[in-house]
Every structure is written in C-alpha cells, then in structure tokens.
Amino acid sequence: MSQFKELSLQGLWKNNPGLVQLLGLCPLLAVTGTLTNALGLGLATLLVLLGSNIVVSLVRQHVPNEIRIPIFVLIIASFVTVVQLLMNAFTFGLYQSLGIFIPLIVTNCAIIGRAEAFASKNPVLPSAIDALMMGLGFLLVLLVLGGMRELLGQGTLFDGAELLLGDWARVLRIEVFHSDNHFLLAMLPPGAFIGMGLLIALKNSIDQRLAKRQIIEKGSIARARVTGSVQ
Amino acid sequence: MSFKIASSPHHHNQRTTSSLMQWVALAALPGIAVQAVFFGYGVLVQLLLAICTAWLCEALILRLRQKAVLPRLLDHSALVTAVLLAIAIPPYAPWWLIVIGTAFAIVMVKQLYGGLGNNLFNPAMAAYVMLLISFPVQMTQWLPSVSLQPVALSPLDAFCMVFTEYSCSGFSLSQLQQGVDGSTQATPLDSLRQDLAAGMTLAESLQRPVFYSFAGAGWLWVNLAYLLGGLLLIQQKVISWRIPAAVLAGLAVPSLLFWLGSAGASPSPLFHLFSGATMLAAFFIATDPVSASTTDKGRLWYGALIGLLVYLIRSYGGYPDAFAFAVLLANMSVPLIDYYTRPRTYGHKAKRNLK
C-alpha cells in the first residue's frame, strides 16, 4: 500500500510529467486551447500510457537490452493506432480538431520515458499504477491549462464538449462571461507558454511554502552549547 | 563633500534613474499635447488609465516580491512605460485595452524578469504587440485627424468613448471613422499601403484628404513635436544621439534608394520619417536604456537594425507600421550585438583573436 501511495504522489505531484519532468510539451502546449481538447488528448495519452506500460512490463524479461527502445516504440505505436482508430470511430469531431497530435502521441517522451525508466524494471502491477498516476498527472495539467486558456480566451468552459462526449454534453457548456472580443493571446501558442510558466511557478511556490512549514513543525534542534554562529 | 571610492574615470554623472525617467516623461509632453489637439482628447484619458494601472500593478507585484514599494515607484520607470503605451495605442480604444496592456507590460514583461534593469524586452512594446495580436480590431481603429472628423468630439466625449465605446451623443467608433463623404479613412501609412497594393501610383494615392499631399494631416505635427522632445533629451544628455540617428538613417537610406529607383511606387524618405510613429519610436522607445544595446558601436547597429526592419515591414510586411515588432526583434539581438561590439579596454591592443 505504501508503494501505491508513493507512486501516486510521484505521478500526481512530485514528478509530474507536465510540471516537473516537462515531457510531452508539444501536445501540452498545442492542444490546450479548450478544456474539451485537453480532456480528449489527456484521456488518449492516459490510455496509451497504461497499455504500453503494462505490455512493456510483461515482456521485459524477453526483450534484449540492445534493441529495447525500438521495441518499446513499436508497442507504443500500436496502442496509439488503436486509440486513434477508436477516436476516429466514436469521437470524429474531436479527432478532427486534435488532428496530427493524436498520432504524435507516439513521440510523447512522457510515455517512452515511463516505459524505459519504470515499466522495463518493475512487475506489472506497480507499472500499471505508475502509468495510471503519471497519466492522471498529465491529464490534470492539461485540464488546468486548457480551462485557464479557454476561460481567458473566450470566456467559456467545456465549449464543444459534445465532440467528445456525445450530444447530451452540450449542456455542459458554461459561459462564464460574454465577450465579443476573444483574447487571442490566450488561445495562441504564446499564451500556452506563458500559462505553463505560471503553473510551474505556482507549483514551485506551493512546494517552497510546504517545505518551510515542515521545517517550522520539526523545529530546530536546541544546542546546549553554541560556539560560533549557527545559520 | 562626497567621498566616493570608484575606479577611473572619475567624472561621474550624478543623475538618478528617477530624474532620467522624469526627463523622458517631460519631453514627451509637447508630443502628447499636439496629439491631443490633432487626434482628440482620448489620449489624455488613456494616459490617466495607463498611469493608474501601472502604479497599481507595480505596487502590487513589489509587495508580492517583498521589495520596498515606494522607492521603486518613485523611480518613474513604470510611469514612462505607461506613458509610451498610452501614446502608442489608438486614442479612443476601449478602457480595458489599455488596462490589460499596461498590466501585462508591468507584471509579465518587467517584474517577472526581475524588475527594472533585468527585462529583456521593452515593456511598452511587448505589451503593444500582445495587444495587437490579441485584439487586432480595437488596435487598428485610429480616427483621422480632428479636421477630417465628421463630428467634433469634446473632452467629455473622450471619456464616453473610452468607457462605453460610444460618444455621449451615441456615435460608435466605426461611424466616426467614416469621412464626410462616407468613405472609411485609415491612417496615412495604411491608406498608402492599400492604394499601392491596389495598383495606384504614389501621386494618385497622395490626393486623398488624409495625406494633405504629404505625410498626413496631423501626423507631421505629431512627429515634429516628438522630434523636438527627442532633441531636448539629447541636449540634456538623457539619451545618446546614436540610437535615434541610427534608427532614422536605417529607415531613410533604404527608402531613399527605393524612392530614387521607383519614385512612382514607393513613398519618399520624408514621408517615412514624418509619418506613423517614427520620431516617437526613434527618440523615446528605441532608446530604452535597459533593453537597448549598451556599447557605442552596438547602439549604431541596434538602431540601424530597427530602422531597416521598420522599412521592410512597412513596405513588404502585413502591418502598416512596425516599430513594436522591429524594437522587439532588435531587443532579441542585443546580447549578440553587445558581444561583438565590446569596446577595447584601455591599454590593450585593438584586435584580439578570439581563438
């Protein structure tokens, strides 16, 4: 159980692929224009990550060390193809709006990174949990960034959710404020970079604050005899 | 008596940042006055909004960064940024435009890089570009000069326009943009660009009322006023003559060549020099001491690069005027320019092989 906790903490916060490892930045920045796009790509990445980590972990004893990378890429590519065909069949609108970034999940370093760093060295269950948590961490960053940009850019949330979830999802669309003038910077790639920078800064400042609090809680060790100044 | 331990040269200019910035703001006053006379009182409302926003944002973020607020505010650098941005945007743009722009300039471009002295880019121009790509419609709605406006706008109208997007008597900006004869009027640079693209000759295009057969009604006077302010800054040794001179030369030389080569299809160097934002940018914006080149030779290269880029974008690019883009691109090349134009240290031989 402690391993599960540790893996979750790593994936969701301490070693978050989006905020700390800064892997898979290309899709992260390119498709987070709306919350729906972010959710779609986040889920696709999560599925691929889960599948590839499990399979890589299963075959890890049989893969020769010298050619492991091409084999991992093959495994990942097959899962991406599956996800791509599924999205093409069931969420065609979203498939079209994500475009090239679905096939490009193959090159997402977050996925091959987990296969190489974790799944190829660990049994199936921890690998699956790791994939789930890393994927969730990535998904969360995508969602926050997508929500931020959609809100600033056009004042809505879940615009176009029906593309992903079917027609009933039209009711999910929230218009937070009405604006005739879209704030284009937030919707263009520069806005994604600025938003990403702000998110990373926020995470770092939270970490610093937590660290400071921990020091205070632990308290400093009182020394009986002080020679010279102690920093 | 002051006893200072400093290495040579011992002749020091004791000017503080605060007094330098004050001079820049003061020298912009004639230009602002002329702009208010020729293009309406909107610019004054924009100035008010920009300065308030700039001070507020600066104070807020200094508190967040746990720095002393008052001394930083009193160095007037935020004031100058606000003034430059307020002058640069259309005078009757809606209020939120200048507020977003100024906040972006101060918070993102200046303070997040570490405050005054650490910003890579000119804050006012970075904010201008941000506004231009974010709100292209609002950022290009310049009214023609007052004498060509169908309805006279009072100072009260200026407030109404900026805060409600309609004048007090209910005219919208696009209605006011129409000339007396109902044709929409763009700025001189924009009209000329569209006419030349449509195959008209220079002489035909200059017949339009917006030009007064030269650099444009009002624009000539605005540019002359900023030229005056700029010369005052040089005389007071607030800025060096190198950057403005190089900017103007970088713009004038290529336009002279093209004008001599094909006089019917490209405007004269004088048109380029006295229209659009030329003088304002050459003397007030390009000379920002933080983001400009710091060596004497580098300043010449830096200015010439800006001038050349402005000529290229005005003639071949997608925008009628280009100082914001040119200044940002030149800001990016400043580290490179500074590296290759390091002055010779006294006592060392001139050329040192870098291998």
Interface residues (C-beta under 8 A of the other chain):
Chain A: N181 F183 L184 L185 A186 L188 I194
Chain B: I100 M108 M130 I133 S134 F135 P136 V137 Q138
